[in-house]
Amino acid sequence: DAYYPNFKGDYCARGNSYPEWMADPMNRDTHLFVTGKECCDKWFPDTTTECQSNIVTVMNGLQVGGPDVTGTWYPSMNGNFECIDGTPPSWMTQSDGYKEAYVFDSHAECCKAHACDPQRDMFPS
């Protein structure tokens, strides 16, 4: 097993489900690590402590261990390009079509669908 940046979720993951290209000799030193700390220090230096406490174990493409990442996440729709946890507005949950597009089980899934970006402003001044 190796630790690697988890591009399908948050922070780093441990296991065998990293993309094949990460094992290429050209990428191995920068993408596969012996410890979670090494992975977090390299890829998430500003949040390395948070990264280390949120490492998940992914085997054969399925998360089999790590912190509980479930919840109800939805886009804030306030122009800040962020996803928030809690109870979404009723219109997001009234039909399956809206629910599939706006309500997610994890922050990472929500951000992938709604392009979380704290640097981007919908209403520039």
Buried (B, 14 or more C-beta within 10 A) or exposed (E): BBBBBBBBBBBBBBBEBBEEEBEEEEBEEEBBBEBBBBBBBBBBEEEBEEBBEBBBBBBEEEBEEBEEBEEBBBBEBEEBBBBBEEEBEEEBBEEEEBBEBBBBEBBBBBBBBBEBEEEEEEEEE
